[in-house]
Amino acid sequence: MKQKYLKKTIHTNRVICASGLAIGLLFLAGMICFPAFSQDANRFFQAGAYKSNITPKLGGPIIGNWDSPPAEYVHDELFARSIVLDDGETKLVLVTVDNVGVDQKVFDAAKQTIEQATGIPASHVMMASTHTHSATSARGVGDKGREWHASEPLDEYQSFLASRIADGVQIALRNLEPARIGWGSVDVPQHVFNRRWKMKPGTPTPNPLGGTDIAVMNPGVGNPNLLEPAGPTDPEVAYLSVQAIDGRPLALLANYSLHYVGGVPVGEISADYFGMFADKMQELLDADRQNPAFVAMMSNGTSGDINNIDFSGPRVKHPPYGKMKLVADDVARAVVKGYQDIVYQDWVPLQAKQVLLNLKVRRPDPELAKFVRKVAARPDSVEGRHRLEKTYAKRIKQMETFPDTIDVIIQAFKIGDLGIGAIPFETFVEIGLELKERSPMKNTFTIALANGLYGYLPTPEQHQLGGYETWLSTNRVEEVASEKIIAQLLELFGDFK
C-alpha cells in the first residue's frame, strides 16, 4: 500500500520588529519582536504546555499482561502531558497520559472540568493513553476493568487522574505565549514489526474459543513454523512542534505506530519508551530547566498489531529497560535530525470536529456460546486444547454486561494542512495507513487509544485470520467497525474548511 507521508512545506516567517525607542512610552530599551499580524485583530497564534505528575500509590495492580502484580517500585514517574494551541479564535488541546488504557468516563470527567474552568469545549480536547504496560489500572480494579461500568462513580485513582489531567490543561493555558508552529516526519523502520504471523500449513494453531487460527500473535523468535507476517508496518514518526517567537522550544508531539517496548521488572512502574523519548528530546534540544518547562510527548499510533520484536531474526537479550532506551534514543535522534529542517509558520487555522459513532457489540454465536458454557462448567484440573479457555470463558461471560450497541468518540483536528485523527481502540496498522492514503488533508496521522478504550480494532480481513486481537472480548465490536470508523474520519476531514 502506498503510504502518504507528512511533507515539509516551506513557509516564509515574517516578524515585525519595532525598536525600543519607537515605543519608549511602554518599554525603556531593547528590541521587541512581534509575530506578524493580519488586519484581522484576532489573527495571532499562541501555544502553552505543561506536564502533571500522575504516578499512582504503590500497591495497586499493574495491568497490561496476563497477571497483575502490585506496584512495588517507581522506576520513572508517570505524567499527563498537555499542549494548548490558540489561533486567536479557536483553541485545541492535546493530552497524552502514561497508562495502558483510560476509560472514556475518566477522560469525560477531565474534559467537563476543563470546559467549566476554561470554556474550551470538550470536542476541542483530544486525550489519549500512551499504552505503557507498566502502570496501575485507570479502568477499575478486577472485574470492573472488563465489565460495563460506565455509570459507576470513578474510583480513587480515576478521580485523581481526571483532576490532574484537568489541572495540567489549565496550567498549559496559563502558559500560553506567542508562538510558531511546524511539523514533519521521519522514518524509523528498525523498531517496528508486525507481531501477527501466518504459520506454515500443518502447524497446530488452536485458540481458546474452540477453533483454529491462521494468524498467531507473538509466535516466538526463531519459530521454524513461521510463514510470513500477517500484515504491514508503518515506519513513520510524525511530529508537531511549537516554538516561542524567540526560538525556544515550547512543546513537541510525536506519533509512532509501536505498541510498547517493555523489559520492566515485575512490580515496577514506568512510562516505557514514551517517557524516555520525552526525556531524550528535552536533552537533545537543550531544553532543560526552561521556565515554563519544555514538554515533549509521544502518542501511540496505529499499533494494535505492531511490536518491536523481529520473530524471524536471532534472539537478542537486553537488560531491564535496555531495549526501551535503545528505541527511545533512536526515535528521538531521528526526530531531532528532521526537527532541524522544520520551517515554522507564524499562524495556522485550527478546527475540531467530533461525532459519536454507534457500533454493535459482538455476541457469541450459538456454537461459541455452547462451548463457553462447557468450558465454564469444566473442573479446573481438566486441561483443554488451549491454556486460556477458562480465562476467555469468563471474559465472554463478563461481556453480557455490555449493551447491544455503544457510542464511541471519533474525533479529528485540523492544524493548518495537518489532520490528526483520534480512535478509541488499539488500532491495526492497516487502518492508519489507509487513512493516510485516502485523507483529503495534505498531511495526516492517527492517535489510537484516544478518548477512551474499547479493545482491539482489527480490519475485517484480519478478523478472517483469527488470532488474539480478534478473539471475542479482546475485540468487542462488530467486525466491520474499522470500515465505519475510517469512513467517519474521512468525512470529518472532508468537512474541514
C-alpha positions in Angstrom: 0.0 0.0 0.0 1.4 3.4 -0.9 1.9 5.5 2.2 1.2 9.2 2.3 3.9 10.6 4.5 4.0 14.1 6.0 5.6 16.6 3.7 7.5 19.5 4.8 6.3 22.7 3.2 8.4 25.9 3.1 6.8 29.0 4.5 8.3 32.4 4.9 8.2 33.5 8.6 7.5 37.2 8.8 8.3 39.1 12.0 7.6 42.7 12.6 10.3 44.3 14.8 9.9 47.7 16.5 12.8 49.4 18.3 12.5 50.2 22.0 12.9 53.9 21.1 9.8 53.9 19.0 7.7 52.5 21.8 9.6 54.2 24.6 6.5 55.0 26.5 6.0 51.3 27.0 9.5 49.9 27.2 12.7 51.5 28.3 15.0 49.9 25.8 15.7 46.8 23.7 14.3 45.3 20.5 10.8 44.0 20.7 9.7 41.5 18.1 6.1 40.5 17.4 4.7 37.8 15.2 3.2 39.1 12.1 -0.5 40.0 12.4 -3.0 40.4 9.6 -5.6 43.1 9.5 -7.8 40.7 11.5 -7.0 41.6 15.1 -7.8 38.0 16.2 -5.2 36.5 13.9 -2.5 35.6 16.3 -1.0 32.3 17.3 -0.1 31.1 20.8 0.9 27.9 22.5 1.4 26.6 26.0 2.3 23.3 27.6 2.6 21.5 30.9 3.0 18.1 32.4 1.2 16.8 35.5 2.6 14.0 37.7 0.1 11.1 37.7 2.2 8.5 39.4 -0.1 6.3 41.5 0.4 5.0 45.0 2.3 1.8 45.5 0.2 -1.4 46.0 -2.2 -1.1 43.1 -2.3 -3.7 40.3 -0.1 -3.1 37.3 -2.1 -4.2 34.3 -1.4 -5.0 30.7 -0.2 -8.6 30.9 -1.9 -11.8 32.0 -1.1 -11.3 35.6 -1.5 -8.0 37.7 1.3 -7.8 40.2 1.2 -5.0 42.8 3.3 -1.9 42.2 6.3 -2.0 44.5 8.7 0.5 42.9 8.7 3.6 40.7 11.4 3.4 38.1 10.3 6.7 36.5 7.3 9.0 37.1 4.2 8.9 35.1 2.8 12.1 33.6 -0.2 13.6 31.8 1.4 15.9 29.2 -0.7 18.7 27.7 -0.3 21.1 24.8 -2.8 24.0 24.2 -2.8 25.7 20.8 -4.7 29.0 20.1 -5.2 30.7 16.7 -7.0 33.7 18.2 -10.4 32.3 17.6 -10.1 28.5 18.4 -8.2 26.6 21.0 -7.2 22.9 20.7 -5.9 20.7 23.5 -3.8 17.6 23.1 -3.1 15.4 26.1 -1.2 12.1 26.4 -1.5 10.0 29.6 1.1 7.4 30.7 -1.3 4.5 31.1 -2.2 1.3 29.3 -5.7 2.5 28.7 -8.1 5.1 30.3 -11.9 4.7 30.4 -13.9 7.2 28.5 -15.7 8.3 31.7 -12.3 9.3 33.2 -11.5 11.4 30.2 -15.0 12.8 30.1 -14.7 13.9 33.7 -11.5 15.7 32.9 -13.0 17.4 29.9 -16.0 18.5 31.8 -13.8 20.2 34.4 -11.7 21.8 31.6 -14.8 23.1 29.9 -16.2 24.5 33.1 -13.0 26.2 34.1 -11.8 27.5 30.7 -14.6 27.5 28.3 -12.8 25.2 25.9 -15.4 22.7 24.6 -14.9 19.0 25.2 -14.9 18.4 21.4 -11.7 20.5 21.2 -9.8 18.4 23.7 -8.1 15.2 22.5 -6.9 12.8 25.2 -5.1 9.5 24.7 -3.3 6.8 26.6 0.3 6.1 25.6 -0.2 2.3 26.3 2.6 1.7 28.7 2.2 -1.7 30.3 3.9 -0.7 33.5 1.2 1.4 35.2 -1.7 0.7 37.5 -5.2 0.5 36.3 -7.3 3.5 35.2 -10.1 1.3 34.2 -11.2 -0.1 37.5 -9.7 -2.9 39.5 -10.5 -6.6 39.0 -13.7 -7.4 37.0 -14.6 -3.7 36.8 -11.8 -3.3 34.2 -13.7 -5.7 31.9 -17.3 -5.3 32.7 -19.6 -2.5 31.6 -19.5 0.1 34.5 -19.9 3.3 32.5 -22.4 4.7 35.1 -20.4 3.9 38.2 -18.5 6.7 40.0 -14.8 7.0 39.5 -12.6 5.1 41.9 -9.8 6.8 43.8 -7.1 6.7 41.1 -9.5 7.5 38.3 -10.6 10.6 40.2 -7.0 11.6 40.9 -6.1 11.1 37.2 -9.0 13.1 35.9 -8.2 16.0 38.3 -4.5 16.0 37.4 -5.3 16.0 33.7 -7.6 19.0 34.1 -5.0 20.8 36.3 -2.4 20.3 33.6 -4.5 21.7 30.8 -5.4 24.8 32.9 -1.7 25.4 33.7 -0.8 24.9 30.0 -3.4 27.5 29.2 -1.8 29.9 31.7 1.5 29.2 29.9 0.2 30.5 26.5 2.6 32.8 24.8 3.1 34.0 21.2 4.4 31.0 19.2 5.2 29.5 15.8 4.2 26.0 14.7 5.6 23.4 12.2 5.5 19.7 11.5 7.3 17.0 9.6 8.1 13.3 9.7 11.0 10.8 9.6 11.1 7.1 9.1 12.4 4.8 11.9 11.8 1.3 10.4 14.2 -0.7 12.5 11.9 -0.9 15.6 8.6 -1.9 14.1 7.5 -5.4 13.3 4.1 -7.0 12.7 3.6 -9.2 15.7 1.0 -11.4 13.9 2.3 -14.2 11.8 0.8 -16.8 9.4 2.1 -20.2 10.2 3.2 -23.0 7.8 0.4 -25.4 6.7 0.0 -28.2 9.3 1.1 -26.1 12.3 -1.3 -26.5 15.2 -2.9 -23.1 16.0 -5.8 -23.7 18.4 -7.5 -20.8 20.0 -9.3 -20.6 23.4 -12.7 -20.3 21.7 -12.7 -23.8 20.4 -11.5 -23.0 16.9 -8.3 -22.7 14.9 -6.5 -19.6 13.8 -4.5 -18.7 10.7 -2.5 -15.9 12.3 -0.7 -16.2 15.7 0.3 -13.3 17.9 3.9 -13.3 19.2 4.8 -16.8 17.8 8.3 -16.9 19.3 11.6 -15.8 18.0 13.2 -18.3 15.6 10.0 -20.4 15.4 10.6 -22.8 12.5 6.9 -22.8 11.6 6.8 -19.1 10.6 5.5 -18.5 7.1 5.0 -14.7 6.7 3.8 -11.6 8.7 0.1 -11.3 8.6 0.2 -7.5 7.9 2.5 -4.5 7.2 4.1 -1.9 9.4 4.3 1.9 9.4 7.8 3.3 10.0 6.8 6.9 10.0 7.3 9.1 13.1 5.2 12.2 12.6 5.9 15.2 14.8 4.3 18.6 15.6 6.5 21.3 17.1 5.8 24.7 18.7 8.4 27.3 19.4 8.3 30.7 21.2 9.0 33.6 18.8 12.5 33.8 20.2 13.2 30.3 19.1 12.8 28.5 22.5 11.2 25.1 22.0 7.9 25.0 23.9 6.5 21.6 23.1 6.7 18.6 20.7 4.1 15.9 20.0 5.3 12.8 18.2 3.4 9.8 16.9 4.8 6.3 16.2 3.0 3.1 15.5 4.8 1.0 18.0 2.7 -0.7 20.7 5.1 -0.5 23.7 8.6 -2.0 24.4 8.6 -3.5 27.9 11.5 -5.2 29.6 10.4 -3.9 33.0 11.0 -6.0 36.2 7.9 -7.3 37.9 6.1 -4.7 40.1 7.9 -1.6 38.7 6.1 1.5 37.4 7.5 3.0 34.2 6.2 5.2 31.3 8.1 2.9 28.9 9.7 4.3 25.8 7.1 7.0 25.6 8.6 8.7 28.7 12.2 8.0 27.8 11.5 9.6 24.4 10.2 12.8 26.1 13.2 13.0 28.3 15.7 12.4 25.4 14.0 15.1 23.3 14.5 17.6 26.2 18.1 16.7 26.4 18.8 16.8 22.7 17.1 20.1 22.2 19.0 21.6 25.2 15.7 22.5 26.7 16.4 21.6 30.4 15.3 24.0 33.1 13.3 26.3 31.0 10.6 28.3 32.5 7.9 27.4 31.5 9.3 23.9 31.0 9.6 22.4 27.6 7.1 19.4 27.2 7.7 16.6 24.7 5.3 13.7 24.3 4.9 10.5 22.3 1.4 9.4 21.3 0.6 5.8 20.2 -0.2 5.5 16.5 -2.0 2.6 14.9 0.0 -0.2 16.6 -2.6 -2.8 17.6 -0.7 -5.4 15.7 2.8 -4.0 15.9 5.7 -4.5 18.4 9.5 -4.2 18.4 10.4 -7.9 18.1 11.7 -9.4 14.9 10.5 -13.0 15.2 12.3 -14.0 12.0 15.7 -12.9 13.4 18.0 -14.1 16.2 17.1 -13.7 19.8 18.7 -10.6 21.3 18.9 -10.1 25.1 18.7 -6.7 26.8 19.0 -5.7 30.4 15.9 -4.3 32.1 14.9 -1.0 30.4 17.7 -1.5 27.9 15.6 -2.1 24.8 13.2 0.7 25.5 16.1 3.1 26.0 17.5 2.0 22.6 14.2 2.6 20.9 13.6 5.9 22.6 17.1 7.2 21.8 16.9 6.1 18.1 13.5 7.7 17.6 14.5 10.9 19.4 17.7 11.3 17.4 15.8 10.7 14.2 13.2 13.3 15.1 15.9 15.8 16.1 17.5 15.4 12.8 14.3 16.1 11.0 13.4 18.8 13.5 16.3 21.0 12.2 14.5 21.2 8.8 11.2 22.5 10.2 10.2 25.9 8.8 7.7 27.3 11.2 4.5 29.2 10.4 3.5 32.3 12.3 -0.2 31.4 12.2 -2.3 28.5 11.1 -6.1 27.9 11.4 -7.3 25.4 14.0 -10.5 23.4 13.8 -12.0 20.4 15.6 -14.8 18.0 14.7 -16.3 15.2 16.7 -19.1 12.7 16.4 -20.5 9.8 18.4 -20.4 6.7 16.2 -22.8 3.9 17.1 -21.3 0.4 16.9 -22.8 -3.0 17.5 -21.3 -5.1 20.4 -20.2 -8.6 19.4 -22.0 -11.5 20.9 -21.1 -15.2 20.8 -22.8 -17.3 18.1 -24.7 -20.4 19.3 -21.8 -22.7 18.8 -19.4 -20.5 20.7 -22.0 -19.9 23.5 -22.3 -23.7 23.9 -18.5 -24.1 24.0 -18.1 -21.3 26.6 -20.8 -22.9 28.9 -19.0 -26.3 28.6 -15.6 -24.7 29.5 -17.1 -22.8 32.4 -18.5 -26.0 33.9 -15.4 -28.0 33.4 -13.2 -28.6 36.5 -10.0 -26.6 36.7 -8.0 -29.7 36.9 -9.1 -30.8 33.3 -6.9 -29.2 30.6 -8.4 -28.0 27.3 -6.9 -27.5 23.9 -5.7 -24.0 24.9 -4.4 -22.8 28.2 -6.7 -19.7 28.1 -10.0 -21.4 27.6 -11.1 -20.7 31.2 -9.9 -17.1 31.0 -11.9 -16.4 27.8 -15.0 -18.2 29.1 -15.0 -15.8 32.0 -14.4 -12.7 29.8 -17.1 -13.6 27.4 -19.5 -14.0 30.3 -18.5 -10.6 31.6 -19.4 -9.1 28.2 -23.0 -9.9 28.9 -22.9 -6.6 31.0 -22.3 -4.6 27.8 -25.2 -3.0 26.0 -26.1 -4.2 22.5 -24.5 -1.1 21.0 -22.0 1.5 22.2 -21.3 5.1 21.1 -17.6 5.8 20.6 -16.0 9.2 20.1 -14.5 9.7 16.7 -12.5 13.0 16.6 -10.5 15.0 14.1 -8.3 18.1 14.4 -7.2 20.4 11.7 -3.9 22.3 12.3 -3.1 24.2 9.1 -3.0 21.4 6.4 -2.2 18.8 9.1 -5.0 16.4 10.1 -5.0 14.3 13.3 -7.5 11.6 13.7 -8.4 10.0 17.1 -9.7 6.4 17.6 -10.6 4.9 20.9 -9.2 1.4 20.2 -5.9 -0.5 19.9 -6.0 0.1 16.2 -4.4 -2.1 13.5 -1.7 -0.5 11.3 -3.6 -1.0 8.1 -6.3 1.4 9.3 -3.7 4.2 9.9 -2.1 3.5 6.5 -5.4 3.7 4.7 -6.3 6.9 6.5 -3.0 8.5 5.4 -3.6 7.3 1.8 -7.2 8.5 1.5 -7.2 11.6 3.7 -8.1 14.8 1.9 -5.7 16.6 4.3 -2.2 17.2 2.9 -0.7 15.5 6.0 -2.4 13.0 8.3 -1.6 10.8 11.3 -3.8 8.9 13.7 -3.7 8.7 17.5 -5.1 5.5 18.9 -6.4 4.7 22.4 -7.9 8.2 22.3 -10.8 9.5 24.3 -11.4 6.0 25.8 -10.5 2.4 25.1 -12.9 -0.3 23.8 -10.4 -3.1 23.0 -8.7 -4.0 19.7 -9.8 -2.9 16.3 -8.7 -5.3 13.5 -9.8 -4.9 9.9 -12.4 -7.4 8.5 -9.6 -9.1 6.6 -7.6 -9.6 9.8 -10.7 -11.0 11.5 -10.7 -13.8 9.0 -7.2 -14.8 10.1 -8.1 -15.0 13.7 -5.5 -14.5 16.5 -5.5 -12.9 19.9 -6.6 -9.5 18.8 -9.7 -10.8 17.0 -10.9 -13.1 19.8 -14.3 -12.1 21.3 -13.8 -10.0 24.4 -10.3 -8.9 23.2 -12.3 -7.4 20.3 -15.7 -6.2 21.4 -17.3 -4.6 18.4 -18.7 -5.6 15.1 -16.2 -7.0 12.6 -16.8 -4.1 10.1 -16.2 -1.4 12.8 -12.9 -0.4 11.3 -14.6 0.4 7.9 -17.2 2.5 9.7 -14.5 4.4 11.6 -12.4 5.0 8.6 -15.4 6.4 6.7 -16.4 8.6 9.6 -12.9 10.1 10.0 -12.6 10.7 6.3 -15.9 12.5 6.4 -14.8 14.7 9.3 -11.5 15.6 7.5 -13.5 16.4 4.3 -15.8 18.7 6.2 -13.0 21.0 7.3 -13.0 24.3 5.6 
